[in-house]
């Protein structure tokens, strides 16, 4: 799974969760956890997209050091 595909899948899952439970952050997180536990592909997307974000943040921090 590519970083882009993972980010798209994660974004859609978040949008779907917000439609189901509203804007309560904790309720959205619980819904996402429930869905990720039931869907291994979604769980992998969260893993991949999370790593992509961490790598991007590290690269950004490294490029701003003088």
N, C-alpha and C positions, 0 to 999 in steps of 0.2 A: 504494500500500500504506500502510495506516495504521500509526502507531506501535504500537498494540496488536496488530495482526496480525503485524507484524514481530517484536515481542517474543515472541509466542506461538510463531511459527515457529522462532525462534532457540532458545527454551527446549526445544521438542520435539527439535530437532536435537541439542542438548547431551545431553538425556536418552538419546536413541537412541545417540549416540556412546559414552556411558558404559556402556550395556548391551553394546555391541560390544567395547570395549577396556578396560573397567574404570575405575578412578579415577585412573590415572596422568595428571596434567594435560597433560604433553607429548604423550602418545598421543592424548588427547581432542582437543587442538588440531590435531594432524596429521590426524586423522579429519575434523574439521570443515572444515579447509582443503580436503581432498580432495573432500568433499561439496559445498562451495561452488563449487569449480572445475567440478564436473560439473552443478551446478544453478544457473542464473542467478537464479532466483527466490529461492533461499536466500541467494545472495550479496547480492542487493538487500535482503533482510530484515536481514542483518547490517549492511549499510551504514545502513539506516534506523534500526535499533534503536541502533546505535552513536551516531548523531547525536542521537537522542532522549536518550540518557544524557548526552552532552556538554552539550546544551542544559539539561537538568535540573540538572546540576551547576553550570553557570554561573549559572542563575537562583537556585539555592540559595545560592551564594557571594555573589551580589549582594544577596540579601535579608537576609543576616546581617551585612553591613557597616554600621557605625554612622556 
